[in-house]
Amino acid sequence: MAIKGWLAKKDNTSGQELKEVLSERPYKYNFMKQSKWVSIASIIFIIVGIIMTLTRGFNFGIDFLGGNLMEVKFDRAVEINEIRNIMEESGLGKSILQNTKPDQYIIRTTPLSDEQKNNILETFDKKIGISKPLIQDRVVAASFSKTITRNALIAVAISFAGVLIYVWIRFTARFALVAIVELLHDLLIILSFYAITYREFNTNTTAVILTILGYSLNDGIVIFDRIREELRINKRDKYIDLTNYSINKTFVRSLITGTTTLFPIIIILFIGNEILKDFAFGLLLGIISGSYSSIYIGPPILVAWNNRFPRYKK
Amino acid sequence: MRSKVGNIVVIALFIIILGVCFYYIFIDGIQNSIKLGLDLRGGTQIILKPVEIGTEEVTDEAIDKAQLIILNRIDSLGISEPLVTRDFNRNIIVQLPGIDDPERAIDLIGKTAQLEFRIVESVDENGNPVLGPTLMTGDKLSKAQAGYNPNGQIIVSMVFTEEGSQQFEKVTSENVGKQLAIVLDGEVRSAPRINQAISGDAVIEGIDTLDEAKDIALVLQTGALPVNLEIQESQTIGPTLGQDSLRQSMLAGVIGISLIAILMVCLYRGLGLISVIGLIFYIIIFWGILAGLKTPITLPGIAGLVLTIGVAVDANVLIFARIKEEMLKGKSKYAAFNEGFRNALKAIIDSNITTLITAAALYRFGTGPVRGFAVTLAIGIFISLLTAVILVRAILFLIINTRIVTPGFIGVKVQKIQKDLKVLKEK
C-alpha cells in the first residue's frame, strides 16, 4: 500500500527527485553502534546497585524506619559535638545529626516517648537555648512504611499497566513491551544510584521516582513516534538504518527539551534547601536516565527483536 | 482553523481566559492568590489508622463518624481551616494549619474517649480492681464540664440525657453498696461506692490539672470515637522552613523561565518568541487555575510545577523542529507550518498521555503531599497542550502571510535551504 502511494507520488512532478533522494535516509550519528557499550555500562551499574542493596541496603529515612525527626533552631551557632554530647547524656547517642545552618540541626532518633522528647528539648534549651516552635517535628510509626511501600508498588504497577495498554493501542505490542523495559531500566538506575551513593531514601524519593516514571518515557515515545512514521512511509531501508535515522531526526529535540527541563532543576540544586535539593536531585537523575535509555536501550531492543523475528526489512 | 477569523477568535478566547485568570489572581490580593499547603505555610499533619475496638469491625460508617467527631474536637479547640480527609488506605488524615500547641491537639484527636460504667466485683492480689461487664457507656451524655468539687478537687461533671439518666438510676439502684468504676479509655478514673440510687449526673475524679479536666470534658462532649486511632505519622512544620522553600523555588522558576526564553529565541528566533508568549500564557493560566480552584499547593507540587515549565515548551520544540525540517526540504512556508504541526501532534499527544497515566496512578495511590505533585503535573500537561499547541498555532497562522515570517524568522538560513536543495538536486 505504502509503496503504491510512494510510486503514485513519483508522478507528482514537484517533489519527485527530492522524494527519491530523501528516502535513502542519510544520517550522521550511528547510535545503534554505540548502544552496546552504553547498555553494558547500564547493566554493570544496575548489578552493582543490586549487590549494594543486598549487602548494605538503602539509607531509609524515618518514613520507612519509624522514629522522630526534629529540626531545631538554636540561639547561637553550635558545634555538632556539643549536640552529640547532650544526646549521649540522654542515652540517644546513636541519633543522626545533620546541620542545615550553623545554628540549625536536624535530629533523627528512634521512636521517642513524649517525655523523652520533652526532656531533650528542655536540656537543649537550658544548655544552649532553642527557639520554638520547632522548624520541623515529625513522628512516624514503624508500621507506616508498609503502607507507603504498598502504595508506591501499586502506583508503579498501575502506571506500568496503563502505559503498556496505551502504547499497545497507539503503537504495537513490541513498542509497548520495549517501553516497559525502558521504564524498568530507569527505575533500576535510580534505585541503584540511591543504593550506591547511600543517599537518604524517603517518601519524597518515592514521589520523585514515580514522577520520573511518567516523564522519562516522553523522549522514548517521541522516538517511537518517529520510527512508527518512518515504518509507514519508508519500505526501502533496513530497520536499523530507519531507527538510526529516526533518532538522528529527534536528537536535537531531545537535547533542547532535556536542557529546558533541566534549567530550573539545576538552579534548585544550587540555591534550594535540603528538601528541595532532594527533589531536584531525583528529577535530574531520572531525566538523564530517561533521555539515554530512550536512545540507547529501547531502540536497539526493537532492532534486535526485528532481526530475530523479522516483521520489517532486516 | 485555517481562516483568519478563526485564528483571531482563538487568540481572543485566550485573552479572555487570561482576563479571568488575572481576576482570580488579584481578587484577594496577589500575595494571597495561591493557597499554600501545610508543608509550605507551617502546621501539623497527622495520619491516623483506624483500628477496631474489641471485635467491632472498622466500617466506612465508623470512619465517617470518627472524621466528624475529630472535626468537632478540632473546632472546639478554635483551630481555623482544619482539614479532615481519608486516603484510599482508609487512614484518616488531619491537617491543622499553623497551631501553637500541636501536641495537645494530637492528644485530643487521638483519644478514643470511651467512657464505661462498670461494677467493681473484687480486688486481685496486687490491689487492682476486677471489673464486671460494661453496664453503661458515655454515649448518653448531654453535657460534660470541668470544674472543682466542694473539697477543691478537680473534676469533670457529666449530665446525662433523659434516657441516660433513667438508665443510670436503674444501674445504681440495682447495685447499691457496691463500687461503680468510671472507666475512661480502659483506665479506672474513680470508683465511688454507691450509697443510693443516683439520677441526673455523674462525676470523674482523680484528675491532675484543670487543663486535663478540660480536655476530658471536651472529648466526652464530642462523643466517643467508634474506632481506636493509631498515630501513623505526625508532622509539624514551622512557618520558616516553608517560606524558605517557597522563595527558593520561585527564584529557580523565574531564572529557569528566563533561561528557557533566551534559549528558545536563540534557537528559533521569531518562532521562539511566539513560544515564549505561549509560555507566559501558560504560567498565568496555571497561576489562575491554582488561585481559582483554591487547591493548596505543596512542596512536591512546586517540584512538579518546576518540572512542567521545562516540559511546557517541549511541544513547541517538537513542532518547530518539524517545521525547520520541512522548510529544509524546500516546502513553502505554509506547507511547512502545516506539516510541522500535523507531524508533531501525534508525538505530543502520545507522550503527554503516558505522563498523564502515571500522574493519575500517583494521585490515586499516592500518600499525602505526593498527590500535590500529581495534580500540578496533570494541570501543567493540560495547559501546555492548550498554550503550546492551540495558541501558538493560532498566532503563527495569523501572521504567516505577513512579511515578518521569513526563513530568518524561523531560524533557518536561506543559504542553507538553497545549499541543501542544490545538494539534493545534484544527487
Interface residues (C-beta under 8 A of the other chain):
Chain A: G15 E17 L18 V21 L22 D63 E71 K73 D114 P133 L134 I135 Q136 D137 R138 V139 V140 A141 S143 F144 T147 I148 R150 N151 A152 I154 A155 V156 I158 S159 G162 V163 Y166 V167 R170 A179 T203 N204 T206 A207 V208 L210 T211 L213 G214 Y215 L217 N218 D219 I221 V222 F224 D225 R226 E229 K249 T250 V252 R253 I256 T257 T259 T260 T261 L262 F263 P264 I265 I267 I268 I271 G272 N273 I275 L276 F279 A280 L283
Chain B: G42 I47 N89 N91 D100 P102 E103 E230 I231 Q232 E233 S234 Q235 T236 I237 G238 T240 L241 D244 S245 Q248 S249 L251 A252 G253 I255 G256 I257 L259 I260 L263 M264 L267 L299 P300 A303 G304 V306 L307 I309 G310 V311 V313 D314 V317 L318 A321 E325 K329 G330 N343 K346 A347 D350 S351 I353 T354 T355 L356 I357 T358 A359 A360 A361 L362 R364 F365 G366 T367 G368 P369 V370 F373 L377 L424 K425 K427
